[in-house]
Structures are given as C-alpha cells and as structure tokens.
Amino acid sequence: MSNQQIKILLFDLGGVIINLYPERTFKAFAELAGIDEWDVMEAYKEAEFFKLHEQGIMNNEHFRDKLRKALNVITDDESIDKAWNAMLGDIPEDRIEDIKQLKKKFRCVVLSNTNSIHENCFHKILSESHSFTHLNELFNEVFFSHELSDRKPEPSIYQKVQEACGVELNEILFLDDSKENIAAAKSVGMHVLHIPRNEGFSDLLNRKLEEINS
C-alpha cells in the first residue's frame, strides 16, 4: 500500500495533540471537596454520568449538579469548570507545525471523546497560545463525541466519522493514546497507531507510514 492510499490521519485530541493530565483534575476536585484524591479517582471510574456528558446526553448544568452530589460539595459553576478543565495542558508548537505539514499530503481530522466544557477550553488554549481561535482552523474536520451522541470505543463512532469523511475505513490511519480505542478502530478496519500519552506523534507516525508503504 502506498501512502497515497491513506487519505485521512484521524487524531485523538487529549494526550496526542493537547497534553493531558487527569491527575490535576483529581487533585482539584479533592481540594474542592476536602477529600482524598483516591476517592475522586474511584468516583470517576464508577460514575456513568461522565460518559453521558461525553455523549451529549447530559447537559452541562446537569453534569455540574451530578458532580456536586458525587463530591458532596456546594460550589459555583466556575469552580467546577476550573477543576474539570485542570486536566487540559498545552499544545506544543511542534505538533501544530507537524499538522500543518501533514495537511499537504493528508486530510487531518480529529475524533475526540469530549464535552462542551472542555471544547470551550480547547479553543481558549489555542487562541491564547497559537494563531488559531478554533480547531477547525488547524484540522480539516473535527468530530466531538458530544456532538455525535456517541463515544470511543464504540465501533459506531468510527463508522460515523468514516461515512462523514466519504472514504473507506482502510484509507484512515487512527492515532490515539488509549489502547482500548485503538483496538476498537482496528476491529472495524482502520489502520491504527498507539501514541503514548503526551509523548508526541511525529516519529511514530513517520515509521508507521513507512511500514504501511513497505
């Protein structure tokens, strides 16, 4: 297969493009509620409403109320959002430049499990640190789970993106820091590449494209 047969590079956002630090949010919520970080982590693993929020089934107001109840805390929306956004780090300049160069050969697309609170924060980070106000200015297309009413690793979300992009599944190379998401994308027929969280994708991607091309 030649590189030209890979038409779309499909990027996860958190941990691949933007640095992601979930532990910062666990710490922020623990401080907000006066509880141990471990208790916050366990609540995060068990609470179904995080997934519902990512799928757009639960709105922001209901999500914040669920968080207050789970943490047993009374606090305002701004404090909730600040703690929730604490996990979002920077977008290194070299990744921005890599995407710009890759767009000369491929359609660069985002598929992210996220919610509208984080979406607003993504764009704030972009506008404050780079010459963009929206991810659509950097990528050819952007797909967020909360807008698709779906989430990774459900096979249906990969098929929705494939259909929207108008290409075959085997013409897509999917990059994600979650092995579970990678396995699901591979099962539907996409090429896949696991990216260790926050470590950058450039070298691994170049090697993967060479492998596909060999």
N, C-alpha and C positions, 0 to 999 in steps of 0.2 A: 504494500500500500504506500502511495506517495503522500507527502504532507498535504498536497492539494486536496486529497480525499477527506482530510479532517477540515471541515469547514467552520466549525464552531469550537471555541475554547470556552467551556462553561465553568465559571469560577464560583466557589463558595466565597462569602464575604468575610465573616469573622474568623480570624485565625489564618486566613490565606491572603486577603487584601489588607484588611484592617487588623491590627494586633488586638488580641482578645485576652482579657484577664478576669475570668469569672470569680476568682478568689477575692477580687476587690469589691465586687457586689456582695458576696457573702459577708465580708468584713463590715461593709457599710450598713447592711441590714442588721447585723449583730449589734453594732453600736447603736443603731436607731432603736432597737427593741430591748437592749440591755440583756442579751442572751449570748450563748456561746456560738461561735461560727459553725461548729459541727452540727448544732441543732438547725441552723439555717440551711446547711447543705442537705441534711436529711429531709427537711421540709420541701426543698427544691426538687429532690429526686422523686418524692412521693406525690406532690401536688399536681393534679391533672390540669388545673387552670392555666398553668404556664403554656402547655400545648394548645389549649383552646384559644389563648391570646395570640399565639403564633399563627393559628389558622384563621384568625379574623372572626372567630365565632363569638368571642368575648371582647367587648369594647374596653377602652382604656379605663373608664370610670369603674366598671365592674371589676376589672383586673386590680386596680388600686385597692378597692374595698376588700377583695379576696386576700390581698397581701396584708392589709391591716389586721384582718381576722386571723390569718395564719401566724402572724408575728405577735399578735395580741398587743398592738400599739396604736395609739391615736396620734396621727401626724398629718400634715398637709400634703397635697398632691406634689408640690415642688420637691419636698424632701424625699418622697417615694421615687419620683423620677430621677433625682440626682443619684440616689443609691442604685437604682436599676441601671442607669447609664454608666456607672463607675467601671463596669467591665470593659467598656469600649476604649481602646487605646488610640495610638496614632496610625496614620497611613504613611509608611516610609516612602520617601520621594523616589527611590529606585523602583518601587513597584508601580508607581504612576508612570514612570518612563518606560518600564517594561511593557505595560499595557499599550501605550502609545505606539511602540514599535511593533508589537504583535498584531495590532489592528491593520497594519499594512498588508498582512498575509491572511488573517483570520477575522471572523466576527467574534468579538469578545463579549460575552454575556455573563450576567450574574444570576445565580439562583441561591437565595438565602432564606433560611428559617429565621424570620424576624417579626417584629411588631411595629406599629406606627410610632411608639415612643422612641424606640431605637432608630427607626428610619429617620426621624427628625434629627436625632443626634448625629447620625452618619453625615447628613448634609451640612450640619453645623461644623463638624470636624473638617470636612472638605473645604468649606468656604473660608475657614479661619487659617488653614494650613497650606492650601493649594489654590490654584486659579480656577476652581470649579464651585458651583453652587448646588449641583445635583449630580448624582451618579450617572444619569443618562448623558451627561456631557462627556464622560470618560468612556463609558461602555456603549456598545451598540444597542443592547437591550438589557433591562433589569427586571427580574422576577422576584417578588417577595411572597413568602408563604401566606402572609395575612391577606394578600390581595388575590391569591389563587384558591383560598379556602382549603388548603392542603398543606402538607409539610413533608420534608425528607424524614425518614427513608421510605415513605410510601411510594411504590412504583408509579402510581398515577401522576405524581407531581413531575416526574421526569418525562412522562409521555405528554403531559400538558405543554411543557416547555418545547419539546421536540415538534409538536404539532404547530405551536405558535410560531416557531422559527422556520418551519417549512423545509426541514431537512430530514434525512434518515438518522436513526439512532446511532448507527455505526459511523456517522460523519461528525459525531460530537465527542470531544475529549473533556471529561469532567474532573475537576480538581477540588478536593475537599480535605479538611483535616480530620474528619470523622470516618473511621474505618467502616462503621455501620452504613453510613450514607454511600460510601464508595462501593460496598458490596451490593447495595440495592441498585445503584446505577448500572453496575456491571451486569446484574441479572436481567435487566431489560435490554441490554445490547449496546450500551455506551462503552467507549474506551474510558479508562479511569486512571487517575494518578493520586495517590495519597500524599498529602503535604503535611509534614509535622507542624504543629501549631506554632505560628509566629516566626517560622524559620525562613520564610521566603520560598518562592517557587521557581525562579529563573533557571537555575542549573538542573533541577529535577525535570522541569518541563522540556528543556533542550534535549536531555538524554532520552526522555520518553518519546519525543517526536522522531529522534534518530532511530529508536527501536521500532516504532511503527513503520518507518520508512525503509527498514532493512529487509 
